[in-house]
Amino acid sequence: MSERWWRRATLATVAGATLTATSFCLNAGAATAEAQSSSAQATLPTLPALPALPSPSLTVSLPPVEPPKVTLPPIKPPTLKPTPVPSATASARPATPPATVPPTSGKPPPVGFSAPPGIDGPMVSPGSALALIAGDPGADLYPQPPVDAAVTPQARRVAALSDVQHRIQYLENILARTRDDLTRVQRGPDPVLQLLTSLTAGGDADASLFAVADSSEVVDTPTGRAVALSGAITSGQTELVRRRTEEARLRQEISRRVRTVPAVAPARTVATVGGSRLGRPLSGRLTSRFGTRLDPYYHVWQLHPGVDLAAPIGTPILAVADGRVSRAGWYGGYGNYTCIDHGRADGQRLSTCYGHQSKLMVSPGQRVRAGQVIGLVGSTGASTGPHLHFEVRLGGRPVDPLPWI
């Protein structure tokens, strides 16, 4: 017990002595540092006080910035026009543009190209005409004016004639395309087809192509296709003959009615020889008649709704009767085109039209007298040479002009 107490007393004494020595050393170091600082301040000279420098103040004044004023034009909502739905019986015809005032300056567009904007009626080029007819063999390459409803017996005859003529045009184009297909098939390297072609060409009735067509082995071969095309051509030719007979009958009925009914009332006609209903627009030579023909410009079968009268460029064109100008301007393949309304004949609207003119000398709405010069002969539009294309229309539908003049 005494030994343990002795150890604790010894440790306490040693710790107290250590603390006392450490405190003395720290106090002495602080005094020495203070003395050194006082002596250093005594030896260094006192520096003069520097005057305070004024701080520069920059004042920048900028002009006020005004936002630019932008005036936007008023936004007009687009006008949407409903797309007309064609009837099931209507043929694919170009839309009929409205009549315009004849141009007073500038030249018409060149033949074979579309008319520029602002000129009445587009024009089909010869190259695109073939593709158009391939898609629709009954398409009209010349723009056609609107027609009236057929409410009289004569009007119904004229409407039936127009339908038959367009059917003939359709059949002619189909037959031309089918013959071309048959020619290409016959040129193929098929010995059976070549043998049959040579036999039928020699007049051997027993070696008929239609007898071979019954064999299922040749249906999907060049021989079978040639047989099918030959049958289609034969059927089409039969139908074409029937339609041409019907066309001739209707044209005779319409012409007979024209000779027994006053043509124009109350218009005054030009005095002519032979009891003609209308005067002649000029004394040119007849170069093309009315009806379906192979168009010399587009090279497809197309209804020719008038007659062509050859004359030099610049020959005056005369109005065949009194009337009012209903159309005068560029009209697609017709080129410079004029139509005159002469009143009513046998209950139908009677009008005459004049195409391919080099110069128009009347304007829409103008009253003209029989024998008045309305334009000059030219070769504008789908034309292959200078001539006058002359039409007579009943209710807007073309009829043969020869019985009228």
C-alpha positions as CSV (number, residue, x, y, z in Angstrom):
1,M,0.0,0.0,0.0
2,S,2.8,2.4,1.0
3,E,4.7,1.5,-2.1
4,R,1.7,2.3,-4.4
5,W,1.2,5.7,-2.7
6,W,4.8,6.5,-3.1
7,R,4.7,5.9,-6.9
8,R,1.7,8.2,-7.3
9,A,3.3,11.0,-5.3
10,T,6.5,10.8,-7.4
11,L,4.5,11.0,-10.7
12,A,2.6,14.0,-9.5
13,T,5.7,15.9,-8.5
14,V,7.4,15.1,-11.8
15,A,4.4,16.3,-13.8
16,G,4.1,19.6,-11.9
17,A,7.7,20.3,-12.4
18,T,7.4,19.7,-16.2
19,L,4.4,22.0,-16.5
20,T,6.2,24.8,-14.6
21,A,9.3,24.6,-16.9
22,T,7.2,24.6,-20.0
23,S,5.3,27.7,-18.9
24,F,8.5,29.6,-18.1
25,C,9.9,28.8,-21.5
26,L,6.9,30.1,-23.3
27,N,6.8,33.3,-21.4
28,A,10.4,34.0,-22.1
29,G,10.0,33.4,-25.8
30,A,7.1,35.8,-26.0
31,A,9.1,38.5,-24.2
32,T,12.1,38.0,-26.6
33,A,9.9,38.3,-29.7
34,E,8.3,41.5,-28.3
35,A,11.7,43.1,-27.6
36,Q,12.9,42.3,-31.1
37,S,9.8,43.9,-32.7
38,S,10.3,47.1,-30.6
39,S,13.9,47.4,-31.7
40,A,13.0,46.8,-35.4
41,Q,10.4,49.6,-35.2
42,A,13.0,51.9,-33.6
43,T,15.5,51.4,-36.4
44,L,13.2,51.7,-39.4
45,P,12.3,55.2,-40.6
46,T,8.6,56.2,-40.8
47,L,7.4,56.4,-44.4
48,P,5.3,59.4,-45.4
49,A,1.6,58.8,-46.0
50,L,0.6,58.7,-49.7
51,P,-2.3,60.8,-50.7
52,A,-5.4,58.9,-51.7
53,L,-5.9,58.6,-55.4
54,P,-9.3,59.5,-56.7
55,S,-11.1,56.5,-58.4
56,P,-12.1,57.4,-61.9
57,S,-15.8,57.4,-62.6
58,L,-16.9,56.6,-66.2
59,T,-20.3,57.8,-67.3
60,V,-21.4,56.3,-70.6
61,S,-24.8,57.4,-72.1
62,L,-26.1,55.2,-74.9
63,P,-29.1,56.3,-77.1
64,P,-32.2,54.3,-76.5
65,V,-32.7,51.4,-78.8
66,E,-36.1,51.2,-80.4
67,P,-37.3,47.8,-81.8
68,P,-37.9,47.9,-85.6
69,K,-41.4,48.1,-86.7
70,V,-42.4,45.2,-89.0
71,T,-45.7,45.3,-90.8
72,L,-46.9,41.9,-91.9
73,P,-49.5,41.6,-94.7
74,P,-52.9,40.2,-93.6
75,I,-53.0,36.4,-94.1
76,K,-55.9,35.3,-96.2
77,P,-57.2,31.8,-95.7
78,P,-56.9,29.6,-98.8
79,T,-60.0,29.1,-100.9
80,L,-60.8,25.5,-101.4
81,K,-62.8,24.5,-104.4
82,P,-64.6,21.2,-104.3
83,T,-63.4,18.7,-106.9
84,P,-66.2,18.0,-109.4
85,V,-67.2,14.3,-109.5
86,P,-67.6,13.2,-113.2
87,S,-70.6,11.2,-114.1
88,A,-70.4,7.6,-115.1
89,T,-71.3,8.3,-118.7
90,A,-69.2,11.4,-119.2
91,S,-66.2,10.9,-121.4
92,A,-62.8,12.3,-120.3
93,R,-62.7,15.7,-121.8
94,P,-60.5,18.7,-121.0
95,A,-62.2,21.3,-118.8
96,T,-63.9,24.1,-120.8
97,P,-62.2,27.4,-120.0
98,P,-64.2,30.7,-120.1
99,A,-64.1,33.0,-123.1
100,T,-61.5,35.7,-123.0
101,V,-61.0,39.0,-124.9
102,P,-58.8,38.5,-128.0
103,P,-55.2,39.4,-127.4
104,T,-54.2,42.8,-128.8
105,S,-50.4,42.2,-128.7
106,G,-47.9,39.4,-128.7
107,K,-47.8,36.2,-130.6
108,P,-49.8,33.0,-129.8
109,P,-47.8,30.1,-128.4
110,P,-45.9,27.9,-130.9
111,V,-47.7,24.9,-132.3
112,G,-47.2,21.7,-130.2
113,F,-46.6,23.4,-126.8
114,S,-48.9,24.3,-123.9
115,A,-50.3,27.8,-124.0
116,P,-48.8,30.2,-121.4
117,P,-50.8,31.2,-118.3
118,G,-53.6,33.6,-119.0
119,I,-54.3,32.3,-122.5
120,D,-57.5,30.4,-122.9
121,G,-57.2,26.7,-123.0
122,P,-54.2,24.3,-122.7
123,M,-52.8,22.5,-125.8
124,V,-51.7,18.9,-126.1
125,S,-48.4,18.2,-127.8
126,P,-48.3,15.4,-130.4
127,G,-45.9,13.3,-128.3
128,S,-48.2,13.4,-125.2
129,A,-51.3,12.8,-127.4
130,L,-50.4,9.2,-128.0
131,A,-50.0,8.5,-124.3
132,L,-53.3,10.3,-123.5
133,I,-55.2,8.2,-126.1
134,A,-53.5,5.0,-124.8
135,G,-54.9,5.7,-121.4
136,D,-58.3,6.8,-122.7
137,P,-59.0,6.0,-126.4
138,G,-62.1,8.3,-126.3
139,A,-60.4,11.4,-124.9
140,D,-61.0,14.7,-126.7
141,L,-57.8,16.4,-127.6
142,Y,-59.6,19.6,-128.5
143,P,-61.6,21.5,-125.8
144,Q,-65.3,21.3,-126.3
145,P,-67.8,24.0,-125.2
146,P,-70.7,23.0,-122.9
147,V,-73.9,21.5,-124.5
148,D,-77.6,22.0,-123.8
149,A,-80.0,19.4,-122.7
150,A,-81.6,17.4,-125.5
151,V,-85.3,18.2,-125.1
152,T,-86.6,18.2,-128.7
153,P,-86.6,15.3,-131.2
154,Q,-84.0,17.0,-133.3
155,A,-81.8,17.7,-130.2
156,R,-82.1,14.0,-129.3
157,R,-80.9,13.0,-132.8
158,V,-77.9,15.4,-132.5
159,A,-77.1,14.0,-129.1
160,A,-77.3,10.4,-130.3
161,L,-75.1,11.3,-133.3
162,S,-72.5,12.8,-130.9
163,D,-72.5,9.6,-128.8
164,V,-72.1,7.4,-131.9
165,Q,-69.2,9.5,-133.3
166,H,-67.3,9.3,-130.0
167,R,-67.9,5.5,-130.0
168,I,-66.5,5.3,-133.5
169,Q,-63.5,7.3,-132.3
170,Y,-63.0,4.9,-129.4
171,L,-63.2,1.8,-131.6
172,E,-60.8,3.2,-134.2
173,N,-58.2,3.9,-131.5
174,I,-58.7,0.5,-129.9
175,L,-58.3,-1.2,-133.3
176,A,-55.2,0.7,-134.1
177,R,-53.6,-0.3,-130.8
178,T,-54.7,-3.9,-131.2
179,R,-53.3,-4.2,-134.7
180,D,-50.0,-2.8,-133.5
181,D,-49.9,-5.4,-130.6
182,L,-50.7,-8.2,-133.1
183,T,-47.8,-7.0,-135.4
184,R,-45.3,-7.2,-132.5
185,V,-46.5,-10.7,-131.5
186,Q,-46.3,-12.0,-135.0
187,R,-42.7,-10.8,-135.3
188,G,-41.7,-13.1,-132.4
189,P,-39.7,-16.3,-132.9
190,D,-42.6,-18.7,-132.6
191,P,-42.5,-21.5,-135.3
192,V,-46.1,-22.5,-134.7
193,L,-47.3,-19.0,-135.1
194,Q,-45.2,-18.5,-138.3
195,L,-46.6,-21.7,-139.8
196,L,-50.2,-20.7,-139.0
197,T,-49.7,-17.2,-140.3
198,S,-48.3,-18.6,-143.6
199,L,-51.2,-21.2,-143.9
200,T,-53.9,-18.6,-143.3
201,A,-52.3,-16.1,-145.6
202,G,-52.4,-18.8,-148.3
203,G,-56.2,-19.1,-147.9
204,D,-56.3,-22.6,-146.2
205,A,-59.6,-22.5,-144.2
206,D,-58.9,-25.7,-142.4
207,A,-55.8,-24.2,-140.7
208,S,-57.8,-21.5,-138.9
209,L,-56.1,-19.8,-136.0
210,F,-59.4,-20.1,-134.0
211,A,-59.3,-23.8,-134.2
212,V,-55.8,-23.9,-132.7
213,A,-56.9,-21.5,-129.9
214,D,-59.0,-24.3,-128.4
215,S,-55.9,-26.1,-127.3
216,S,-54.9,-25.3,-123.7
217,E,-51.3,-25.7,-124.6
218,V,-51.1,-22.6,-126.7
219,V,-53.3,-20.2,-124.7
220,D,-50.4,-18.5,-122.9
221,T,-48.0,-18.5,-125.8
222,P,-47.3,-16.0,-128.7
223,T,-49.7,-18.2,-130.8
224,G,-52.5,-17.9,-128.3
225,R,-52.0,-14.2,-127.9
226,A,-52.1,-13.7,-131.7
227,V,-55.3,-15.7,-131.8
228,A,-56.9,-13.6,-129.1
229,L,-55.8,-10.3,-130.7
230,S,-57.1,-11.5,-134.1
231,G,-60.4,-12.3,-132.6
232,A,-60.6,-8.9,-130.9
233,I,-59.9,-7.1,-134.2
234,T,-62.6,-9.1,-136.0
235,S,-65.1,-8.3,-133.3
236,G,-64.1,-4.6,-133.3
237,Q,-64.4,-4.3,-137.1
238,T,-67.9,-5.7,-136.9
239,E,-69.0,-3.3,-134.3
240,L,-67.3,-0.4,-136.2
241,V,-69.4,-1.2,-139.3
242,R,-72.6,-1.2,-137.3
243,R,-71.7,2.1,-135.7
244,R,-70.8,3.7,-139.0
245,T,-74.2,2.6,-140.5
246,E,-76.0,4.2,-137.5
247,E,-74.0,7.4,-137.9
248,A,-74.9,7.7,-141.6
249,R,-78.6,7.2,-140.7
250,L,-78.6,9.9,-138.0
251,R,-76.7,12.4,-140.2
252,Q,-79.3,11.9,-143.0
253,E,-82.2,12.5,-140.6
254,I,-80.6,15.7,-139.2
255,S,-79.8,17.0,-142.7
256,R,-83.3,16.3,-143.9
257,R,-84.7,18.2,-140.9
258,V,-82.4,21.1,-141.6
259,R,-83.8,21.5,-145.2
260,T,-87.4,21.7,-144.0
261,V,-87.0,24.0,-140.9
262,P,-85.9,27.7,-140.9
263,A,-82.3,27.7,-139.8
264,V,-82.1,31.1,-138.1
265,A,-84.8,33.1,-136.4
266,P,-84.8,36.1,-136.4
267,A,-81.2,36.4,-137.8
268,R,-80.7,37.6,-141.4
269,T,-78.7,35.1,-143.5
270,V,-76.4,35.9,-146.3
271,A,-78.0,35.5,-149.7
272,T,-76.5,32.3,-151.3
273,V,-77.3,30.0,-154.2
274,G,-79.0,26.7,-153.8
275,G,-81.2,27.5,-150.8
276,S,-78.4,27.2,-148.2
277,R,-79.4,28.0,-144.6
278,L,-76.2,30.0,-143.9
279,G,-73.6,31.9,-145.9
280,R,-70.1,30.7,-146.6
281,P,-67.3,32.0,-144.4
282,L,-65.0,32.2,-147.4
283,S,-64.6,30.7,-150.8
284,G,-61.8,28.2,-150.0
285,R,-61.4,24.7,-151.2
286,L,-62.8,21.9,-149.0
287,T,-59.8,19.8,-147.8
288,S,-61.3,17.8,-144.9
289,R,-64.9,16.8,-144.1
290,F,-66.8,16.4,-140.9
291,G,-66.6,13.1,-138.9
292,T,-64.1,10.7,-137.3
293,R,-60.7,10.8,-139.0
294,L,-57.0,10.2,-138.4
295,D,-56.0,13.6,-137.1
296,P,-53.1,14.9,-139.2
297,Y,-51.5,16.8,-136.2
298,Y,-51.9,14.3,-133.3
299,H,-51.8,11.1,-135.5
300,V,-54.6,9.5,-133.6
301,W,-58.3,8.8,-134.5
302,Q,-60.3,11.9,-133.4
303,L,-63.7,13.4,-134.2
304,H,-63.3,16.3,-136.6
305,P,-66.3,18.5,-135.6
306,G,-66.2,20.7,-138.7
307,V,-64.9,21.2,-142.2
308,D,-61.5,22.6,-143.3
309,L,-61.4,25.2,-146.0
310,A,-58.0,26.0,-147.5
311,A,-57.1,29.6,-148.0
312,P,-53.9,31.8,-147.8
313,I,-52.9,33.4,-144.5
314,G,-54.6,36.7,-144.1
315,T,-57.8,35.8,-146.1
316,P,-60.8,37.6,-144.5
317,I,-63.3,35.4,-142.6
318,L,-66.9,36.4,-142.8
319,A,-69.7,35.8,-140.3
320,V,-72.3,33.5,-142.0
321,A,-75.3,35.2,-140.3
322,D,-76.2,37.8,-137.8
323,G,-75.5,37.1,-134.2
324,R,-73.5,37.8,-131.0
325,V,-69.9,36.7,-130.3
326,S,-69.9,34.2,-127.5
327,R,-66.2,33.3,-127.6
328,A,-63.1,34.9,-129.0
329,G,-59.6,34.0,-127.9
330,W,-57.1,31.2,-127.8
331,Y,-58.8,27.8,-127.3
332,G,-56.3,25.0,-127.1
333,G,-55.8,23.0,-130.3
334,Y,-58.1,25.4,-132.1
335,G,-55.6,28.3,-131.8
336,N,-57.4,31.6,-132.2
337,Y,-61.0,30.6,-132.1
338,T,-64.3,32.6,-132.5
339,C,-67.9,31.4,-131.9
340,I,-71.0,33.3,-132.8
341,D,-74.5,32.6,-131.4
342,H,-77.2,33.1,-134.1
343,G,-80.3,32.4,-132.0
344,R,-82.4,29.3,-132.1
345,A,-83.1,26.9,-134.9
346,D,-85.7,24.1,-134.5
347,G,-85.7,24.7,-130.8
348,Q,-81.9,24.5,-130.4
349,R,-79.2,27.1,-129.9
350,L,-77.5,27.5,-133.3
351,S,-73.8,28.7,-133.3
352,T,-70.9,28.8,-135.8
353,C,-67.2,28.6,-134.9
354,Y,-64.0,29.5,-136.7
355,G,-60.6,28.1,-135.8
356,H,-56.8,28.6,-136.5
357,Q,-57.2,32.3,-137.2
358,S,-54.1,34.5,-137.5
359,K,-55.9,37.5,-136.2
360,L,-59.1,38.0,-134.2
361,M,-61.2,41.1,-135.2
362,V,-64.1,40.8,-132.8
363,S,-64.5,40.4,-129.0
364,P,-67.0,38.5,-126.8
365,G,-70.4,40.1,-126.5
366,Q,-70.1,42.1,-129.7
367,R,-73.0,42.1,-132.2
368,V,-72.0,41.2,-135.8
369,R,-73.9,41.3,-139.1
370,A,-73.9,38.6,-141.8
371,G,-70.9,39.1,-144.1
372,Q,-68.9,41.1,-141.5
373,V,-65.2,40.3,-141.3
374,I,-64.5,38.7,-138.0
375,G,-60.9,37.5,-138.4
376,L,-58.2,36.4,-140.8
377,V,-57.1,32.9,-141.9
378,G,-54.1,31.5,-140.2
379,S,-52.5,28.3,-138.9
380,T,-52.5,28.7,-135.1
381,G,-53.0,25.8,-132.7
382,A,-52.9,22.2,-133.8
383,S,-52.7,23.0,-137.5
384,T,-50.5,21.7,-140.3
385,G,-51.0,24.5,-142.7
386,P,-53.1,27.7,-143.3
387,H,-56.8,27.0,-143.5
388,L,-60.1,27.8,-141.8
389,H,-61.7,25.2,-139.5
390,F,-65.5,25.9,-139.7
391,E,-68.1,24.4,-137.4
392,V,-71.9,24.5,-137.0
393,R,-73.2,23.5,-133.6
394,L,-76.8,22.8,-132.4
395,G,-77.2,23.0,-128.7
396,G,-73.4,23.1,-128.4
397,R,-73.0,19.8,-130.3
398,P,-71.2,19.7,-133.7
399,V,-73.1,18.7,-136.8
400,D,-72.0,18.5,-140.4
401,P,-71.7,22.1,-141.7
402,L,-72.1,21.2,-145.5
403,P,-76.0,20.9,-145.4
404,W,-76.0,24.4,-143.8
405,I,-73.8,26.2,-146.3
